[in-house]
């Protein structure tokens, strides 16, 4: 039975921790009466006890995993409440989601978020695994890097996931937020929501892997930008050089495989990426001998 999640707000405060994810194997819970509360994480179990559950029947490791289930919640009318968990906090209201609430202290430029998951969607539901690195900027927070893995297909046994972080800034973060959701989180209106009661996401053994180094600009390169990010059909490479050089740009997938290469004819050039599949990619500036001058990341979303 389909129910609708619409114009509902929930907010959670910050949690403390170190650079690696706190309670990352979901072993530590506290019973608060009506439900078990996941220590150091924010969940929506207080709204519906079955939305975020302690799963003990078949964890990937240890004695417990996290189970998130889209449940029915009534506030005036029945709503579909996606099971959600975050190391920080979040505000979900109708079509918008703000992850920039709280988080755990973290100053590491992580390369990716990894862990194990199973997913049982119902009637086309779509969940997500997300990660964001932030840096405080006065009263605001700048996004240093982010990554998202949409979940659309059923996965019946625990499978390793890998969410590469796409960097938007060369600075170091000061906090991170990891977020899981069992079904659609952003909807256009109450009549087209695809969140379906019963969709379930299981997660266990979550960890950050690798470190993303900050590429230093070569002496002849003043600046370089790649936008938009994410890109759809075209990626613009804008660069400034102290002296004119012959440069090409290579696009590589997350495994380092070259997928296309294009000479840069101008300091501001559009590159056709319409043939690339959705996902994360690297771009690399090379000199005329093929030596790498600079590299960065971007994502494709058609």
Order of alpha helices (4+ residues) and beta strands (2+ residues): beta-beta-beta-beta-beta-beta-beta-beta-beta-beta-beta-beta-beta-beta-beta-beta-beta-beta-beta-beta-beta-beta-beta-beta-beta
